[in-house]
């Protein structure tokens, strides 16, 4: 969802000055000036009070029962690297079903404002450097898929990191984003790649937080199919990870649940939204099945770690908390992105059909799942069975 920002500097072009005059000031003029100054002071006080109340209503207030972790990092990263180094095979696989994390040389992200890291900081709409996919903060302070892969890559190798997600994007924008990505890595076609797609929050249109009519499930399917066809043709040696959509309560209705303790819509609208998201989810699984047949250089896998999370974010004590969210109580905060990355990382190595669908997001432990010989293969539909 996009946000509009206004430049208040426009109002400061002509600063308010109290000018002295060489001529004497009459008592009546001084009296009027004093009256205007008092009026200005009153108006300024009212304005500042309104701004204070507005800011307070959007502040992320942490309830007393929550121990607020200022950040969520992976303090065990050195241990994970040592464990992983024991099993590294430097041979480059020829089959998409035999790819390990250190084989990945390109990470790409497509999607909307959530993947773009929008409002993870309040000064801009797009902060890909804090995204749960592409974030490049030190891993001791913030977790992302990129930061984990960076630590697991062999020495003297590079990992390219591109995030073309845009606030307000729908599935109709995926092709444009994929085209941008392909133009950046056209010389890296033979390298193994992960491309994540997290889309659908804006496709629900006026059933959610938008104004446009919703995009139906068939159009949703066609938009993603077109994107996947393009990626397969232009960017072979790719695993596309479709991030499963959560229930509305986690993002779309979080603000209403926090403020009013209820969902934001009438029962009929709630059902329409729930049904539409369910149909989107079915599309993602259908595409996973379609694009995993008879392919050695391309695979599609759904990562459903939040698909069954049907409440507002709750902490490790089971209490609702706003620390997962930015000030709008919709987009994830920096902490929220770390939490999502931590659980997406687990999902990546779980077999298809046995993946977590309702992650324990309130787990604030500063660690990630280390991978070993038994659970280090990036799971695809074709390498998940009998494992």
For each residue, the residues with C-beta under 8 A, 3 or more apart:
1: 112 113 118 167 168 201 202 209 210 330 331
2: 113 118 125 167 168
3: 118 119 125 167 328
4:
5: 124 125
6:
7: 10
8: 11 12
9: 12 13
10: 7 13
11: 8
12: 8 9 15
13: 9 10
14:
15: 12
16:
17:
18:
19:
20:
21: 25
22:
23:
24:
25: 21 29 30 33
26: 29 30
27: 30 31
28: 31 32
29: 25 26 32 33
30: 25 26 27 33 34
31: 27 28 34 35
32: 28 29 35 36
33: 25 29 30 36 37
34: 30 31 37 38
35: 31 32 38 39
36: 32 33 39 40
37: 33 34 40 41
38: 34 35 41 42
39: 35 36 42 43
40: 36 37 43 44
41: 37 38 44 45
42: 38 39 45 46
43: 39 40 46 47
44: 40 41 47 48
45: 41 42 48 49
46: 42 43 49 50
47: 43 44 50 51
48: 44 45 51 52
49: 45 46 52 53
50: 46 47 53 54
51: 47 48 54 55
52: 48 49 55 56
53: 49 50 56 57
54: 50 51 57 58
55: 51 52 58 59
56: 52 53 59
57: 53 54
58: 54 55 327 328
59: 55 56 327
60: 322 323 325 326 327 333
61: 322
62: 66 68 321 322 323
63: 66 319 320 321
64:
65: 315 317 319
66: 62 63 315 317 319 321 323
67: 364
68: 62 323
69: 72 323 335 364 366
70: 335
71: 141 142 334 335 338
72: 69 142 143 335 338 339 342 364 366
73: 138 139 140 141 142 143 338 366
74: 77 80 139 140 143 147 148 342 366 367 368
75: 140 366 367
76: 79 80 366 367 368 370
77: 74 80 81 139 140 148 151 368
78: 81 82
79: 76 82 83 370
80: 74 76 77 83 84 151 152 368 370 371
81: 77 78 84 85 151 152
82: 78 79 85 86
83: 79 80 86 370 371 372
84: 80 81 87 88 101 102 152 370 371 372 376
85: 81 82 88
86: 82 83 372 373
87: 84 372 373 376
88: 84 85 100 102 154
89: 100
90: 154
91:
92: 103 192
93: 96 98 99 100 103 192
94: 98 296
95: 98 99 296
96: 93 99 237 238 239 295 296 297 298 299 380
97: 296 299 380 382 383
98: 93 94 95 377 383
99: 93 95 96 103 104 192 239 377 378
100: 88 89 93 103 376 377 378
101: 84 104 148 149 152 153 371 376 378
102: 84 88 152 153 154 157
103: 92 93 99 100 192
104: 99 101 107 149 153 159 192 193 194 378
105: 157 158 159 160 188 191 192 193
106: 159 160 162 185 188 191 192 193 194
107: 104 133 134 145 146 149 159 160 161 162 193 194 195 196
108: 162 163 164 181 185 193 194 195 196
109: 115 128 131 133 134 162 163 164 165 195 196 198
110: 115 164 165 174 177 178 181 195 196 197 198 199 227
111: 114 115 116 165 169 177 196 197 198 199 243
112: 1 115 116 165 166 167 168 169 170 198 199 201 202
113: 1 2 116 118 119 125 126 165 166 167 168 169 201 202 331
114: 111 118 165 198 201 251 331 332
115: 109 110 111 112 131 132 133 163 165 196 198 243
116: 111 112 113 125 126 127 128 131 163 165 166 167
117: 120 126 127 128 129 130 131 134 135 163 337
118: 1 2 3 113 114 125 126 127 167 326 331
119: 3 113 122 125 127 326 327 328 330 331
120: 117 127 130 131 326 331 332 333 334 336 337
121: 124 127 130 334
122: 119 326 327
123:
124: 5 121 127
125: 2 3 5 113 116 118 119 167
126: 113 116 117 118 166 167
127: 116 117 118 119 120 121 124 130 131
128: 109 116 117 131 134 135 163 165
129: 117 134 135 136 137
130: 117 120 121 127 135 137 142 334 337
131: 109 115 116 117 120 127 128 134 135 144 163 165 337
132: 115 135 143 144 145 332 337 338 340 341 344
133: 107 109 115 144 145 146 163 196 198 341
134: 107 109 117 128 129 131 144 145 146 161 162 163
135: 117 128 129 130 131 132 142 143 144 146 147 337 338 341
136: 129 144 146 147 161
137: 129 130 141 142 144 147 334
138: 73 141 142 147
139: 73 74 77 142 143 144 147 148 150 151
140: 73 74 75 77
141: 71 73 137 138
142: 71 72 73 130 135 137 138 139 147 334 337 338
143: 72 73 74 132 135 139 147 148 338 341 342 345 368
144: 131 132 133 134 135 136 137 139 147 148 337 338 341
145: 107 132 133 134 148 149 194 196 341 344 345
146: 107 133 134 135 136 149 150 159 161
147: 74 135 136 137 138 139 142 143 144 150 151
148: 74 77 101 139 143 144 145 151 152 341 345 368
149: 101 104 107 145 146 152 153 159
150: 139 146 147 153 159
151: 77 80 81 139 147 148
152: 80 81 84 101 102 148 149
153: 101 102 104 149 150 157 158 159
154: 88 90 102 157
155:
156:
157: 102 105 153 154
158: 105 153
159: 104 105 106 107 146 149 150 153
160: 105 106 107 184 185 188
161: 107 134 136 146
162: 106 107 108 109 134 181 184 185
163: 108 109 115 116 117 128 131 133 134
164: 108 109 110 177 178 180 181
165: 109 110 111 112 113 114 115 116 128 131 169 177 198
166: 112 113 116 126 169 173 177
167: 1 2 3 112 113 116 118 125 126
168: 1 2 112 113 202
169: 111 112 113 165 166 173 174 177 199 202
170: 112 173 199 202 203 215 223
171: 174 199 200 203 215 219 220 223 224 227
172: 175 215 223
173: 166 169 170 176 177
174: 110 169 171 177 178 197 199 223 224 226 227
175: 172 178 179 223 226 227 230
176: 173 179 180
177: 110 111 164 165 166 169 173 174 180 181
178: 110 164 174 175 181 182 227 230 231 234
179: 175 176 182 183 230
180: 164 176 177 183 184
181: 108 110 162 164 177 178 184 185 195 235
182: 178 179 185 186 230 231 234 235
183: 179 180 186
184: 160 162 180 181
185: 106 108 160 162 181 182 188 189 191 193 235
186: 182 183 189 234
187:
188: 105 106 160 185 191 193
189: 185 186 234 235 236 237
190: 236 237
191: 105 106 185 188 237
192: 92 93 99 103 104 105 106 237 238 239
193: 104 105 106 107 108 185 188 235 237 238 239
194: 104 106 107 108 145 238 239 240 241 378
195: 107 108 109 110 181 231 235 238 239 240 241
196: 107 108 109 110 111 115 133 145 240 241 243
197: 110 111 174 224 227 240 241 242 243
198: 109 110 111 112 114 115 133 165 242 243
199: 110 111 112 169 170 171 174 202 203 224
200: 171 203 204 220 245 277 280
201: 1 112 113 114 204 208 245 251 252
202: 1 112 113 168 169 170 199 205 208 210
203: 170 171 199 200 214 215 220 280
204: 200 201 207 208 210 214 215 252 273 276 277
205: 202 208 210 211 212 213 214 215
206: 210 211 212 213 214
207: 204 214 265 269 272 273 276
208: 201 202 204 205 248 252 273
209: 1 252 330
210: 1 202 204 205 206
211: 205 206
212: 205 206
213: 205 206
214: 203 204 205 206 207 276
215: 170 171 172 203 204 205 219 220 223
216: 219 220
217: 220 221 276 279 280 282 283
218: 221 222
219: 171 215 216 222 223
220: 171 200 203 215 216 217 223 224 279 280 283
221: 217 218 224 225 283 286 287
222: 218 219 225 226
223: 170 171 172 174 175 215 219 220 226 227
224: 171 174 197 199 220 221 227 228 242 283 284 287
225: 221 222 228 229 287
226: 174 175 222 223 229 230
227: 110 171 174 175 178 197 223 224 230 231
228: 224 225 231 232 240 287 291 300
229: 225 226 232 233
230: 175 178 179 182 226 227 233 234
231: 178 182 195 227 228 234 235 238 240 298
232: 228 229 235 236 238 291 295 298
233: 229 230
234: 178 182 186 189 230 231
235: 181 182 185 189 193 195 231 232 238
236: 189 190 232 297 298
237: 96 189 190 191 192 193 297 298
238: 96 192 193 194 195 231 232 235 297 298 299
239: 96 99 192 193 194 195 298 299 300 301 378 380
240: 194 195 196 197 228 231 291 298 299 300 301
241: 194 195 196 197 301 302 303 348
242: 197 198 224 284 287 288 300 301 302 303
243: 111 115 196 197 198 303 344
244: 281 284 302 303 304 305 306 307 357
245: 200 201 277 280 281 284 307
246: 249 250 251 306 307 309 310
247: 250 274 277 307 308 309 310
248: 208 251 252 253 263 270 273 274 277
249: 246 252 253 254 257 263 309 310 311 312
250: 246 247 254 306 309 310 311 312 313
251: 114 201 246 248 254 330 331
252: 201 204 208 209 248 249 264 273 330
253: 248 249 256 257 263 264 312
254: 249 250 251 257 258 312 313 325 329 330
255: 258 259 264 328 329 330
256: 253 259 260 262 263 264
257: 249 253 254 260 261 262 263 311 312 320
258: 254 255 261 312 320 322 329
259: 255 256 329
260: 256 257 264
261: 257 258
262: 256 257
263: 248 249 253 256 257 270
264: 252 253 255 256 260
265: 207 269 270 273
266: 269 270
267: 270 271
268: 271 272
269: 207 265 266 272 273
270: 248 263 265 266 267 273 274
271: 267 268 274 275
272: 207 268 269 275 276
273: 204 207 208 248 252 265 269 270 276 277
274: 247 248 270 271 277 278
275: 271 272 278 279
276: 204 207 214 217 272 273 279 280
277: 200 204 245 247 248 273 274 280 281
278: 274 275 281 282
279: 217 220 275 276 282 283
280: 200 203 217 220 245 276 277 283 284
281: 244 245 277 278 284 285 307
282: 217 278 279 285 286
283: 217 220 221 224 279 280 286 287
284: 224 242 244 245 280 281 287 288 302
285: 281 282 288 289 302
286: 221 282 283 289 290
287: 221 224 225 228 242 283 284 290 291 300
288: 242 284 285 291 292 300 301 302 352 381
289: 285 286 292 293 381
290: 286 287 293 300
291: 228 232 240 287 288 295 298 299 300
292: 288 289 295 299 300 301 380 381 382
293: 289 290
294:
295: 96 232 291 292 298 299
296: 94 95 96 97
297: 96 236 237 238
298: 96 231 232 236 237 238 239 240 291 295
299: 96 97 238 239 240 291 292 295 380 381 382
300: 228 239 240 242 287 288 290 291 292
301: 239 240 241 242 288 292 352 379 380 381
302: 241 242 244 284 285 288 352 355
303: 241 242 243 244 344 347 348 355
304: 244 307 308 347 355 356 357
305: 244 343 344 346 347 355 356 357 359
306: 244 246 250 309 340 343 357 358 359 361
307: 244 245 246 247 281 304 357 358
308: 247 304 357 358
309: 246 247 249 250 306 358 359 361
310: 246 247 249 250
311: 249 250 257 314 320
312: 249 250 253 254 257 258 320
313: 250 254 320 321 322 323 324 325 336 361 362
314: 311 318 319 320 321 361 362
315: 65 66 318 319 320 321 323 362 364
316: 362 363 364
317: 65 66 362
318: 314 315 362
319: 63 65 66 314 315
320: 63 257 258 311 312 313 314 315
321: 62 63 66 313 314 315 324 362
322: 60 61 62 258 313 325 329
323: 60 62 66 68 69 313 315 333 335 336
324: 313 321 332 333 335 336 339 361
325: 60 254 313 322 328 329 330 331 332 333 336
326: 60 118 119 120 122 329 330 331 332 333 336
327: 58 59 60 119 122
328: 3 58 119 255 325 331
329: 254 255 258 259 322 325 326
330: 1 119 209 251 252 254 255 325 326
331: 1 113 114 118 119 120 251 325 326 328 336
332: 114 120 132 324 325 326 335 336 337 339 340
333: 60 120 323 324 325 326 336 337
334: 71 120 121 130 137 142 337 338
335: 69 70 71 72 323 324 332 338 339
336: 120 313 323 324 325 326 331 332 333 339 340
337: 117 120 130 131 132 135 142 144 332 333 334 340 341
338: 71 72 73 132 135 142 143 144 334 335 341 342
339: 72 324 332 335 336 342 343 361 363
340: 132 306 332 336 337 343 344 361
341: 132 133 135 143 144 145 148 337 338 344 345
342: 72 74 143 338 339 345 346 363 368
343: 305 306 339 340 346 347 356 359 360 361
344: 132 145 243 303 305 340 341 347 348
345: 143 145 148 341 342 348 349 368 369
346: 305 342 343 349 350 356 359 369
347: 303 304 305 343 344 350 355 356 359
348: 241 303 344 345 378 379
349: 345 346 369 371 375 376 377 378 379
350: 346 347 354 355 356 379
351: 354 355 379 384 385 387
352: 288 301 302 355 379 380 381 384
353: 384
354: 350 351 384
355: 302 303 304 305 347 350 351 352 379
356: 304 305 343 346 347 350 359
357: 244 304 305 306 307 308
358: 306 307 308 309
359: 305 306 309 343 346 347 356
360: 343 363
361: 306 309 313 314 324 339 340 343
362: 313 314 315 316 317 318 321
363: 316 339 342 360
364: 67 69 72 315 316
365:
366: 69 72 73 74 75 76
367: 74 75 76
368: 74 76 77 80 143 148 342 345
369: 345 346 349
370: 76 79 80 83 84
371: 80 83 84 101 349 375 376
372: 83 84 86 87 375 376
373: 86 87 376
374:
375: 349 371 372
376: 84 87 100 101 349 371 372 373
377: 98 99 100 349 383 387
378: 99 100 101 104 194 239 348 349
379: 301 348 349 350 351 352 355 383 384 387
380: 96 97 239 292 299 301 352 383 384
381: 288 289 292 299 301 352 384
382: 97 292 299 385
383: 97 98 377 379 380 387
384: 351 352 353 354 379 380 381 387
385: 351 382
386:
387: 351 377 379 383 384
